[in-house]
Amino acid sequence: MNPAKYRLLFFFAIIVFVLSATFLAIKFTQGYRIDLVNKTLRPTGLLVAISNPVGAEVYVNGKLKEATNSNLALPPNEYQIEIKKAGFLPWQKKLSLKKELITETNAFLFPEVPDLKPLTFNGALQPKISPDSSRIVYIVPIPETKTSTASATLANLPGVWMMDLTDSFFPLNKEPRQIAKSIAKVHDFGNAELFWSPDSRQVLAIFNSGEKVLLDAGQFNLESSSVNIAFTLPNLISGWQEEDKTREQIKLRRLPTPFQKILSQNAKDIEFSPDSTKIAYIATASAEIPENLLSPVLGASTQKQSRKIEPGNFYVYDTKEDRNFLIPFKISSPTPSPVKKVKSPTPTPIYQALLNSKTTAPIWFSTSRHLFWTEDDKVIVCEYDGTNVTTIYSGPFEKSFVVASSGGNRLIILAKLNPGEEKVPNLFSVSLR
C-alpha cells in the first residue's frame, strides 16, 4: 500500500479522534455520561454539593454518596438531599435536577451547641446596630455605688460605647471603645435614647430632659464639644429619612414595573437583603405576581413558590430568578408594652416616626440566604425559600435585641444570665461557626 495513503488515513483518524474527544468532553461538561448497558450517552443533571463548613456527608435519597465540596452527576429527577456533619445541625431539601443544568446546595450548617461568650461585663443599655450592620452602639450605665478611681477600668467607664461587628482573622482594634462619657447630673447617657444616622456615621442621643446631642461614631466626643440640637432636630431627621428613602427608591427602580406596583400598593416593611438580590416584605392585601417578569435563569431554584400573596403573610422575592417564596413566620399583633417616654417640648410627626421605627419581623442574615427571628426563648433561622427552619439558639435573652455579625460568624444577644444578681443585661456572642 502506498505510504502516502497510510499517512492520509492516519491524518483522518487523528481528526476523527480529536473531534470525538471534543464532542465527548462537551457532552461530559453538560452532564452526559456513557451508558455501557444501552451503549449511548445518558443525560444527567449535575448536583454541586457545597456546604459551610466543608467536609460534610452528602446523602441522596437516604444513601451516603460523597462529601462536600463535590459534584454528583445524577439522572434528571427529584431527589431528597441531606447534608450532615458531626456537631452541626443537618440540612435537607428536595431538589429537582434537570438535564444539562447545575443545581447547587449552598448549605450553611449551624452548630448544634453554639459557644456563648460575654462581650460586656458592666451592663449594656439601649444597644442599637448600625444600618450597615458593622457596629453596635450601647450605653454603660453609671453604677449605683461609687467606684474608686483605682478600681475603675477603661472598659467600665459609664457613657456611650461602640463595638465593631466585622469578622476578621486578625482581631486587632476590635475591642469596644468609648465615644462619649457620662457625667452624673450633667450628661447621663443612661437617661437617653440612641439612634443611628442612615450612613452609620453619627449617633443621635435624645435625653429625658429634652436635650438632643449628635455624636460622631468614629471618635471620642468631648463634653465641651457637645451641642444641643433640639431646635434643628426636625430638619435633621427629615434629612435622614429623605436620604434613606432615596436609597430605597434607587433599589426599587431596578425591579420589574409590575412588581414595583405590588410593593407600593400591597406590601409594607420592605427590606432588601445585604447583597440587594432579594426583598423581604409583609403583604397587606391580596395580589398575584405576574409570571415571567424576568427572562428565565438556568439553574434557578426549583422550590415551591407563592406568586399569589395574601395579607398578613411574610414573603421573599428573588430579584435575580423572579421567584416569590412564603416564609413560615406567623405575624401577630404585638402586645402593648410600657414604652420609655422621652419628653420633648415640641413633638413632631417626624420625631415620632423615628421613635416608632422598630420591627418584630424576620431580619436578614448576613449570608443573604437566610432570615432569623425570635420565638419564645429561641432564635429561629430559615432559608430565603422558606425551607430548613431551624432553632440556632435556645436560652435566656432579651427579645428586643438579637443581631448577626456582618460575616455571619456569630449572633449578638442581650441577656441576663443571672437575673437574681444582675440588674442590667450584658451583650453576649453566640458562635455560629
C-alpha positions as semicolon CSV with decimal commas, in nm:
position;residue;x (nm);y (nm);z (nm)
1;M;0,000;0,000;0,000
2;N;0,120;0,346;-0,084
3;P;0,280;0,515;0,222
4;A;0,100;0,835;0,128
5;K;-0,232;0,659;0,175
6;Y;-0,122;0,543;0,522
7;R;-0,038;0,898;0,615
8;L;-0,373;1,021;0,483
9;L;-0,567;0,756;0,678
10;F;-0,364;0,832;0,990
11;F;-0,435;1,203;0,948
12;F;-0,811;1,143;0,913
13;A;-0,802;0,906;1,212
14;I;-0,645;1,181;1,425
15;I;-0,910;1,430;1,311
16;V;-1,190;1,184;1,395
17;F;-1,033;1,113;1,734
18;V;-0,994;1,484;1,819
19;L;-1,349;1,565;1,709
20;S;-1,490;1,267;1,902
21;A;-1,292;1,356;2,214
22;T;-1,405;1,719;2,191
23;F;-1,767;1,611;2,146
24;L;-1,748;1,375;2,443
25;A;-1,578;1,642;2,656
26;I;-1,852;1,894;2,575
27;K;-2,123;1,640;2,650
28;F;-1,947;1,542;2,973
29;T;-1,940;1,903;3,093
30;Q;-2,311;1,928;3,004
31;G;-2,381;1,635;3,234
32;Y;-2,393;1,345;2,991
33;R;-2,244;1,010;3,093
34;I;-2,166;0,695;2,892
35;D;-2,428;0,423;2,940
36;L;-2,241;0,099;2,869
37;V;-2,556;-0,113;2,901
38;N;-2,755;0,071;2,636
39;K;-2,441;0,186;2,452
40;T;-2,546;0,550;2,442
41;L;-2,492;0,885;2,613
42;R;-2,718;0,927;2,911
43;P;-2,820;1,284;3,009
44;T;-2,773;1,379;3,374
45;G;-2,809;1,679;3,600
46;L;-2,511;1,799;3,800
47;L;-2,553;1,837;4,175
48;V;-2,285;2,066;4,317
49;A;-2,283;1,977;4,687
50;I;-2,145;2,281;4,869
51;S;-2,151;2,332;5,245
52;N;-2,007;2,569;5,501
53;P;-1,812;2,421;5,675
54;V;-1,684;2,174;5,415
55;G;-1,630;1,801;5,467
56;A;-1,994;1,718;5,541
57;E;-2,160;1,394;5,429
58;V;-2,394;1,412;5,130
59;Y;-2,696;1,179;5,131
60;V;-2,911;1,129;4,821
61;N;-3,247;0,967;4,895
62;G;-3,107;0,840;5,223
63;K;-2,786;0,692;5,077
64;L;-2,439;0,830;5,151
65;K;-2,279;0,940;4,824
66;E;-1,999;1,190;4,874
67;A;-1,854;1,457;5,099
68;T;-1,873;1,831;5,039
69;N;-1,748;2,004;4,840
70;S;-1,804;1,775;4,541
71;N;-2,003;1,723;4,219
72;L;-2,253;1,443;4,157
73;A;-2,393;1,352;3,815
74;L;-2,745;1,214;3,862
75;P;-3,025;1,124;3,619
76;P;-3,282;1,405;3,584
77;N;-3,530;1,356;3,867
78;E;-3,638;1,484;4,207
79;Y;-3,413;1,391;4,500
80;Q;-3,415;1,427;4,876
81;I;-3,074;1,573;4,959
82;E;-2,933;1,571;5,314
83;I;-2,604;1,719;5,428
84;K;-2,476;1,617;5,770
85;K;-2,166;1,689;5,975
86;A;-2,090;1,589;6,334
87;G;-2,151;1,875;6,574
88;F;-2,376;2,066;6,332
89;L;-2,749;2,074;6,264
90;P;-2,844;1,877;5,950
91;W;-2,951;2,044;5,624
92;Q;-3,208;1,890;5,391
93;K;-3,402;1,991;5,084
94;K;-3,591;1,831;4,798
95;L;-3,414;1,930;4,478
96;S;-3,522;1,878;4,118
97;L;-3,231;1,803;3,885
98;K;-3,272;1,874;3,514
99;K;-3,054;1,752;3,232
100;E;-2,753;1,964;3,141
101;L;-2,818;2,201;3,432
102;I;-2,626;2,263;3,754
103;T;-2,804;2,262;4,090
104;E;-2,617;2,386;4,398
105;T;-2,694;2,309;4,762
106;N;-2,519;2,608;4,929
107;A;-2,583;2,451;5,269
108;F;-2,491;2,670;5,566
109;L;-2,456;2,438;5,867
110;F;-2,520;2,581;6,213
111;P;-2,357;2,429;6,525
112;E;-2,569;2,209;6,750
113;V;-2,426;2,365;7,067
114;P;-2,303;2,720;6,997
115;D;-2,047;2,879;7,229
116;L;-2,168;3,167;7,445
117;K;-1,910;3,436;7,519
118;P;-1,960;3,759;7,718
119;L;-1,878;4,081;7,534
120;T;-1,961;4,328;7,811
121;F;-1,945;4,294;8,189
122;N;-2,084;4,620;8,332
123;G;-2,416;4,639;8,154
124;A;-2,527;4,740;7,807
125;L;-2,830;4,966;7,780
126;Q;-3,009;5,050;7,455
127;P;-2,786;4,853;7,215
128;K;-2,853;4,952;6,853
129;I;-2,699;4,802;6,542
130;S;-2,588;5,040;6,269
131;P;-2,775;5,044;5,936
132;D;-2,474;4,885;5,764
133;S;-2,466;4,610;6,034
134;S;-2,099;4,675;6,107
135;R;-2,121;4,822;6,459
136;I;-2,326;4,828;6,778
137;V;-2,365;5,134;6,995
138;Y;-2,467;5,090;7,358
139;I;-2,464;5,265;7,695
140;V;-2,268;5,161;8,005
141;P;-2,470;5,299;8,298
142;I;-2,332;5,493;8,592
143;P;-2,302;5,240;8,878
144;E;-2,537;5,286;9,172
145;T;-2,244;5,253;9,413
146;K;-1,942;5,475;9,365
147;T;-1,639;5,303;9,216
148;S;-1,298;5,415;9,330
149;T;-1,066;5,558;9,070
150;A;-0,818;5,280;9,140
151;S;-1,069;5,003;9,067
152;A;-1,222;5,171;8,764
153;T;-1,104;5,042;8,427
154;L;-1,136;5,175;8,077
155;A;-1,387;4,902;7,992
156;N;-1,641;5,001;8,259
157;L;-1,637;5,380;8,230
158;P;-2,000;5,496;8,203
159;G;-2,106;5,651;7,876
160;V;-2,165;5,559;7,512
161;W;-1,960;5,273;7,369
162;M;-1,905;5,135;7,020
163;M;-1,847;4,768;6,930
164;D;-1,714;4,654;6,591
165;L;-1,901;4,355;6,444
166;T;-1,683;4,283;6,141
167;D;-1,538;3,932;6,145
168;S;-1,163;3,908;6,095
169;F;-0,884;3,654;6,139
170;F;-0,676;3,935;6,290
171;P;-0,898;4,093;6,557
172;L;-0,679;4,398;6,610
173;N;-0,852;4,710;6,740
174;K;-1,177;4,513;6,776
175;E;-1,224;4,590;7,144
176;P;-1,518;4,818;7,235
177;R;-1,425;5,184;7,252
178;Q;-1,590;5,475;7,426
179;I;-1,723;5,761;7,213
180;A;-1,887;5,972;7,487
181;K;-1,859;5,995;7,865
182;S;-2,147;6,012;8,111
183;I;-2,130;6,283;8,376
184;A;-2,374;6,248;8,665
185;K;-2,639;6,525;8,678
186;V;-2,492;6,681;8,362
187;H;-2,488;6,432;8,075
188;D;-2,603;6,092;8,198
189;F;-2,648;5,887;7,881
190;G;-2,832;5,629;8,091
191;N;-3,126;5,868;8,065
192;A;-3,107;5,897;7,686
193;E;-3,222;5,707;7,379
194;L;-2,980;5,640;7,094
195;F;-3,048;5,645;6,717
196;W;-2,820;5,582;6,420
197;S;-2,794;5,807;6,115
198;P;-2,867;5,629;5,782
199;D;-2,499;5,643;5,681
200;S;-2,386;5,481;6,011
201;R;-2,152;5,771;6,084
202;Q;-2,342;5,953;6,359
203;V;-2,540;5,866;6,670
204;L;-2,823;6,083;6,799
205;A;-2,874;6,088;7,177
206;I;-3,213;6,217;7,299
207;F;-3,219;6,283;7,676
208;N;-3,525;6,270;7,901
209;S;-3,465;6,638;7,972
210;G;-3,535;6,720;7,608
211;E;-3,171;6,783;7,519
212;K;-3,053;6,626;7,194
213;V;-2,686;6,567;7,114
214;L;-2,528;6,439;6,793
215;L;-2,220;6,216;6,837
216;D;-1,952;6,124;6,585
217;A;-1,943;5,742;6,578
218;G;-1,581;5,738;6,466
219;Q;-1,415;5,917;6,757
220;F;-1,439;6,018;7,123
221;N;-1,671;6,317;7,164
222;L;-1,558;6,567;7,426
223;E;-1,815;6,711;7,664
224;S;-1,705;7,062;7,568
225;S;-1,792;6,996;7,203
226;S;-2,147;6,871;7,273
227;V;-2,413;7,097;7,122
228;N;-2,785;7,078;7,191
229;I;-2,954;7,039;6,851
230;A;-3,313;7,032;6,983
231;F;-3,424;7,314;6,755
232;T;-3,268;7,169;6,440
233;L;-3,368;6,807;6,513
234;P;-3,681;6,800;6,291
235;N;-3,477;6,913;5,991
236;L;-3,202;6,661;6,072
237;I;-3,443;6,368;6,097
238;S;-3,625;6,481;5,785
239;G;-3,293;6,480;5,600
240;W;-3,209;6,133;5,730
241;Q;-3,545;5,996;5,623
242;E;-3,511;6,155;5,281
243;E;-3,164;6,004;5,243
244;D;-3,294;5,661;5,345
245;K;-3,593;5,693;5,112
246;T;-3,370;5,789;4,818
247;R;-3,151;5,483;4,869
248;E;-3,453;5,253;4,876
249;Q;-3,605;5,414;4,567
250;I;-3,284;5,358;4,371
251;K;-3,305;4,986;4,455
252;L;-3,677;4,965;4,380
253;R;-3,635;5,122;4,037
254;R;-3,431;4,820;3,931
255;L;-3,729;4,590;3,984
256;P;-3,983;4,495;3,716
257;T;-4,253;4,764;3,698
258;P;-4,546;4,528;3,783
259;F;-4,367;4,415;4,099
260;Q;-4,286;4,774;4,195
261;K;-4,658;4,846;4,182
262;I;-4,740;4,545;4,400
263;L;-4,486;4,651;4,662
264;S;-4,617;5,008;4,669
265;Q;-4,984;4,909;4,697
266;N;-4,990;4,566;4,864
267;A;-4,687;4,545;5,095
268;K;-4,513;4,701;5,394
269;D;-4,190;4,658;5,592
270;I;-3,991;4,613;5,272
271;E;-3,629;4,512;5,341
272;F;-3,357;4,431;5,089
273;S;-3,106;4,155;5,164
274;P;-2,747;4,267;5,235
275;D;-2,646;4,190;4,874
276;S;-2,966;4,357;4,738
277;T;-3,065;4,045;4,539
278;K;-3,372;3,961;4,746
279;I;-3,660;4,151;4,906
280;A;-3,846;4,057;5,224
281;Y;-4,189;4,208;5,277
282;I;-4,524;4,167;5,453
283;A;-4,830;4,153;5,229
284;T;-5,107;4,396;5,327
285;A;-5,357;4,295;5,056
286;S;-5,413;4,009;4,814
287;A;-5,234;4,025;4,481
288;E;-5,083;3,799;4,217
289;I;-4,732;3,846;4,085
290;P;-4,737;3,801;3,705
291;E;-4,531;3,518;3,559
292;N;-4,209;3,572;3,365
293;L;-4,130;3,923;3,486
294;L;-3,768;3,841;3,402
295;S;-3,601;3,618;3,146
296;P;-3,570;3,255;3,271
297;V;-3,248;3,179;3,457
298;L;-3,067;2,847;3,408
299;G;-3,038;2,651;3,731
300;A;-3,297;2,864;3,912
301;S;-3,448;2,741;4,238
302;T;-3,698;2,458;4,199
303;Q;-3,859;2,512;4,540
304;K;-4,232;2,578;4,557
305;Q;-4,310;2,946;4,524
306;S;-4,615;3,157;4,610
307;R;-4,699;3,413;4,342
308;K;-5,043;3,470;4,495
309;I;-4,978;3,675;4,807
310;E;-5,224;3,704;5,096
311;P;-5,243;3,977;5,362
312;G;-5,059;3,907;5,685
313;N;-4,805;3,670;5,529
314;F;-4,431;3,723;5,505
315;Y;-4,263;3,672;5,167
316;V;-3,924;3,690;4,997
317;Y;-3,887;3,782;4,629
318;D;-3,569;3,679;4,445
319;T;-3,486;3,965;4,209
320;K;-3,248;3,752;4,000
321;E;-3,466;3,445;3,946
322;D;-3,812;3,610;3,958
323;R;-3,938;3,373;4,226
324;N;-4,150;3,453;4,531
325;F;-4,145;3,240;4,847
326;L;-4,365;3,219;5,156
327;I;-4,172;3,236;5,485
328;P;-4,323;3,027;5,770
329;F;-4,332;3,318;6,012
330;K;-4,658;3,387;6,193
331;I;-4,727;3,759;6,209
332;S;-4,927;3,853;6,515
333;S;-5,029;4,185;6,661
334;P;-4,769;4,289;6,918
335;T;-4,880;4,306;7,280
336;P;-4,869;4,666;7,403
337;S;-4,587;4,718;7,650
338;P;-4,471;5,016;7,852
339;V;-4,251;5,240;7,641
340;K;-3,994;5,474;7,787
341;K;-4,131;5,820;7,721
342;V;-3,896;6,090;7,608
343;K;-4,002;6,439;7,696
344;S;-3,993;6,675;7,405
345;P;-4,104;7,037;7,412
346;T;-4,222;7,024;7,051
347;P;-4,303;6,669;6,939
348;T;-4,344;6,634;6,563
349;P;-4,472;6,352;6,338
350;I;-4,118;6,307;6,203
351;Y;-3,980;6,270;6,555
352;Q;-4,249;6,016;6,646
353;A;-4,172;5,819;6,328
354;L;-3,811;5,788;6,440
355;L;-3,913;5,659;6,782
356;N;-4,156;5,407;6,634
357;S;-3,922;5,268;6,367
358;K;-3,890;4,927;6,536
359;T;-3,993;4,599;6,377
360;T;-4,052;4,245;6,503
361;A;-4,045;4,085;6,157
362;P;-3,769;3,843;6,047
363;I;-3,429;4,000;5,989
364;W;-3,187;3,927;5,706
365;F;-2,886;3,717;5,795
366;S;-2,554;3,839;5,651
367;T;-2,543;3,546;5,403
368;S;-2,842;3,700;5,217
369;R;-2,975;3,343;5,201
370;H;-3,127;3,328;5,550
371;L;-3,365;3,518;5,775
372;F;-3,392;3,488;6,153
373;W;-3,643;3,588;6,419
374;T;-3,720;3,527;6,787
375;E;-3,989;3,297;6,918
376;D;-4,035;3,250;7,292
377;D;-3,683;3,175;7,423
378;K;-3,547;3,068;7,085
379;V;-3,380;3,222;6,781
380;I;-3,517;3,068;6,462
381;V;-3,347;3,076;6,121
382;C;-3,471;2,965;5,780
383;E;-3,355;2,989;5,421
384;Y;-3,495;3,257;5,192
385;D;-3,713;2,999;5,014
386;G;-3,886;2,902;5,340
387;T;-3,701;2,573;5,390
388;N;-3,470;2,444;5,666
389;V;-3,644;2,615;5,957
390;T;-3,403;2,561;6,246
391;T;-3,354;2,671;6,606
392;I;-2,996;2,802;6,629
393;Y;-3,009;2,929;6,987
394;S;-3,224;2,847;7,287
395;G;-3,177;3,016;7,621
396;P;-3,218;3,343;7,809
397;F;-3,204;3,666;7,611
398;E;-3,384;3,996;7,576
399;K;-3,630;3,970;7,285
400;S;-3,567;4,332;7,193
401;F;-3,212;4,272;7,070
402;V;-3,074;3,986;6,859
403;V;-2,844;4,071;6,567
404;A;-2,597;3,888;6,341
405;S;-2,239;3,992;6,272
406;S;-2,159;4,117;5,924
407;G;-1,965;3,798;5,840
408;G;-2,231;3,562;5,976
409;N;-1,993;3,400;6,225
410;R;-2,197;3,488;6,532
411;L;-2,513;3,625;6,683
412;I;-2,504;3,908;6,935
413;I;-2,770;3,884;7,206
414;L;-2,862;4,092;7,510
415;A;-2,916;3,878;7,818
416;K;-2,919;3,845;8,195
417;L;-2,772;3,503;8,268
418;N;-2,821;3,556;8,644
419;P;-3,143;3,760;8,671
420;G;-3,135;3,748;9,051
421;E;-2,792;3,909;9,067
422;E;-2,778;4,122;8,752
423;K;-2,986;4,438;8,729
424;V;-2,864;4,535;8,382
425;P;-2,825;4,293;8,088
426;N;-2,498;4,242;7,902
427;L;-2,406;4,163;7,543
428;F;-2,304;3,807;7,454
429;S;-2,163;3,646;7,141
430;V;-2,323;3,322;7,017
431;S;-2,073;3,147;6,790
432;L;-2,221;3,005;6,468
433;R;-1,902;2,862;6,315
